[in-house]
Amino acid sequence: MSEISSGLSSGAYRKQSTEPATILILPGLGNSGAVHWQTRWEAILPNVVRVQQHDWDAPQRRVWVEALNTLLLHIEGPVILVAHSLGCALVAWWALEYGHALHAKKITGALLVAPADVEQVDFPVAASGFAPMPSLRLPFKATVVASSDDPWCALPKAQSFATNWHAQFISLGACGHINAQSNLGDWPRGREYLMALA
C-alpha cells in the first residue's frame, strides 16, 4: 500500500505534557462494531474513551457536537481525537464552534480516518446538519488518512479536506472505507500514526 504525505504545516502545536493523553474515539454513522479497529483500540490502548452519542443511526450535528464538547469539558489533561467517517465531520464542526474556547487547548492532535464527504449526493439523509464540511484551519495538529477506493469520499476530496484543515495527508491505497470490512484487524499502522500525533 502506498502512502503520500502532503507535508503541509499543521495547526498550532502544543507544548509536550508528561501527563498521558486521553484518546477520544469518535465513530461515524451507526457506531463502530466489535471488529472495527476503533473498538479494538479501546481494548488494547490505555486511556481510551468512546464518545457516546444519543442516536447513532440518525445523527443531528448539533447534538453530536454538544456530546463531544460536554465530554471534553470534563476531561483533565491532554486529549487526542481519533475519528472515523462522519466523526471527522464532527471534529471539524466542533472546531468551528468551539475551537477558540479555553478547553480546546487540551486537544494536542486528531487522527481523522476516512472522512465522509457529507456533500456527496448519496450521503445518507438520516445524518442532519453536517453539510457543508467546514473548511477552517484546525487549531491542533491533525492527520487525515484516506483510501483511493472509499465509496463515501473520493481521494481528491479527502485531500482537499486535509488541505483546508492544514492537516498531514496520507493515502493508504485501496482500503475501502477503512472500516471493519477493510480487514485491518487492530490496524498497527494506524497506531503508528496515532503515536506520531502523541
C-alpha positions in Angstrom: 0.0 0.0 0.0 1.3 3.4 -0.9 1.5 6.4 1.3 1.5 10.1 0.3 2.1 12.9 2.7 1.3 16.5 1.8 3.9 17.9 4.0 1.6 20.8 5.0 2.2 22.5 8.2 -0.3 21.5 10.9 -2.3 23.7 13.3 -1.0 25.2 16.5 1.5 22.8 18.2 1.1 22.3 21.9 3.9 22.0 24.5 4.7 18.4 25.3 3.0 17.2 28.5 4.2 14.5 30.8 0.6 13.6 31.6 -0.8 10.7 29.5 -3.3 11.8 26.9 -6.9 10.7 26.9 -7.7 9.1 23.5 -11.2 10.0 22.4 -12.8 7.6 19.9 -15.3 9.3 17.6 -17.1 6.7 15.4 -19.2 7.6 12.5 -22.8 6.8 11.4 -24.0 3.6 13.0 -21.2 3.5 15.6 -18.2 1.2 15.3 -18.8 -2.5 15.8 -16.9 -5.2 17.6 -14.3 -5.9 14.9 -13.8 -2.3 13.9 -10.2 -1.0 14.5 -11.6 1.8 16.8 -13.2 -0.8 19.1 -10.1 -2.9 19.1 -8.1 0.1 20.1 -10.3 0.5 23.1 -9.3 -3.0 24.2 -5.5 -2.6 23.7 -4.7 1.0 24.3 -4.7 2.9 27.7 -6.8 5.9 28.5 -9.3 5.4 25.7 -12.8 6.8 25.9 -15.6 6.5 23.3 -17.8 9.5 22.8 -21.3 8.1 23.3 -24.0 9.6 21.0 -27.7 9.7 21.7 -28.6 8.4 18.2 -26.0 6.6 16.1 -28.4 6.0 13.2 -30.0 9.4 12.7 -27.3 11.8 13.9 -28.0 15.5 14.3 -25.0 17.7 14.1 -25.8 20.0 17.0 -26.4 17.0 19.3 -23.2 15.3 18.3 -21.2 18.4 18.7 -22.6 19.1 22.2 -21.9 15.5 23.3 -18.3 15.9 22.3 -18.0 19.3 23.9 -19.5 18.2 27.2 -17.1 15.3 27.4 -14.1 17.5 26.6 -15.1 19.9 29.4 -14.9 17.1 31.9 -11.5 15.6 30.9 -8.4 16.7 32.6 -5.1 16.8 30.8 -4.2 16.4 27.1 -6.6 14.8 24.6 -6.1 13.1 21.2 -9.1 12.7 18.9 -9.5 9.5 16.8 -12.3 10.0 14.4 -13.7 7.8 11.6 -16.0 8.7 8.7 -18.8 11.1 10.0 -16.7 11.5 13.2 -14.2 13.6 11.1 -17.0 16.0 10.2 -17.9 16.1 13.8 -14.3 17.2 14.7 -14.4 19.9 12.0 -17.8 21.3 13.2 -16.7 21.2 16.9 -13.5 23.1 15.9 -15.6 25.7 14.1 -17.9 26.2 17.1 -15.5 25.7 20.0 -12.0 25.8 18.6 -11.3 29.2 20.2 -12.6 28.1 23.6 -10.2 27.7 26.5 -10.8 24.0 26.8 -9.8 23.5 23.1 -6.2 23.9 24.2 -6.2 20.5 25.8 -6.5 18.8 22.3 -3.0 18.0 21.1 -3.9 16.3 17.9 -6.5 14.5 15.8 -6.3 11.3 13.7 -9.0 11.8 11.0 -9.6 8.5 9.2 -11.8 8.1 6.0 -13.6 11.4 6.3 -17.1 11.1 4.9 -18.0 13.5 2.1 -21.1 15.0 3.7 -21.7 16.9 0.5 -21.9 13.7 -1.6 -25.2 13.4 -3.4 -25.9 9.9 -2.0 -24.8 10.8 1.6 -27.4 9.3 4.0 -30.2 11.7 4.6 -30.6 10.4 8.1 -27.5 12.5 9.1 -28.7 16.0 9.6 -26.7 19.3 9.5 -23.2 18.1 8.7 -23.0 19.7 5.3 -21.2 21.7 4.1 -18.0 20.4 5.5 -16.2 23.2 7.5 -13.0 24.4 5.7 -11.3 26.1 8.6 -7.7 25.5 9.8 -7.9 23.2 12.7 -6.5 24.6 16.0 -4.5 21.4 16.6 -2.2 19.2 14.6 -4.0 16.6 12.6 -3.5 13.8 10.1 -6.1 12.7 7.5 -5.9 9.1 6.4 -7.8 8.2 3.2 -8.4 5.4 0.8 -8.3 5.5 -3.0 -11.5 3.5 -3.3 -13.6 4.8 -0.5 -17.2 4.8 -1.6 -18.0 7.7 0.8 -15.3 10.1 -0.2 -13.2 10.4 -3.4 -9.5 10.6 -2.7 -9.1 14.2 -4.2 -12.0 15.4 -1.9 -10.3 13.8 1.2 -7.1 15.6 0.2 -9.0 18.9 -0.1 -10.3 18.4 3.4 -6.8 17.9 4.6 -5.6 21.0 2.8 -8.4 23.1 4.3 -7.7 21.8 7.8 -3.9 22.2 7.4 -3.5 18.5 8.2 -1.0 16.0 7.0 -2.5 13.8 4.3 -1.8 10.0 4.0 -3.2 7.7 1.3 -3.4 4.0 2.1 -4.1 2.9 -1.4 -7.3 0.8 -1.9 -8.7 0.1 1.5 -12.4 0.8 1.1 -13.9 2.9 3.9 -11.1 1.9 6.3 -13.6 0.1 8.5 -14.4 -3.4 9.6 -14.9 -4.5 6.0 -11.3 -3.4 5.3 -9.9 -6.3 7.4 -7.4 -4.2 9.1 -7.5 -6.1 12.4 -6.3 -3.8 15.2 -4.5 -1.7 12.5 -0.9 -1.4 13.7 -0.1 1.2 11.1 -2.9 3.4 12.3 -1.5 3.2 15.8 1.8 4.4 14.4 0.0 7.5 13.0 -1.6 7.9 16.4 1.7 7.8 18.2 3.2 10.4 15.8 0.5 12.8 17.0 1.2 12.0 20.6 
